[in-house]
Amino acid sequence: MKRRLAREIVVQSLYQIEMNGVTGDEAVNIVMEEARQDNEMGTDVAELASIDAFTRELVKGVQDNQDIIDQSLVAYLTGWQVDRLSRVDRQILRLAVYELKFCQDVPPKVVINEAIEVAKHFGLDENGKFVNGVLGRMLREREEEQSKESN
């Protein structure tokens, strides 16, 4: 649950960056302060620190690799362009692609499930289905490539 909350904060932070042109750290600070005021995160200082560090790591990773991430997305957005996605779906997909490509410590199916749940949290079930379709296709093609390489 802590990581899901962190991912929700990452999506909100990436949204802040895109909408308001703030830095990654500024965006995380804004969203974390809002979360604290809404008491979404509780009061455990150690927990806040661990979420904060994970959140900042993901925001920085997405920002540093955004061109690569967007190029990857283009291949799987049949009939869509990255800049035509809703801002929220775009940030959710960017985060998930970052985790799939650059974070080896999270199993791909967990990444996809988390992205679907975050999409549902911020939108409708249809958003979750759309995210699932894009990421599922990406994962299938990745698994097929790995299977061919091992044969």
Secondary structure, DSSP 8 states (H G I E B T S, - for coil): -HHHHHHHHHHHHHHHHHHH---HHHHHHHHHHHHHHTTSS-S-HHHHHHHHHHHHHHHHHHHHTHHHHHHHHHHH-TT--GGGS-HHHHHHHHHHHHHHHH-TTS-HHHHHHHHHHHHHHHS-HHHHHHHHHHHHHHHHHHHHHHHHHH-
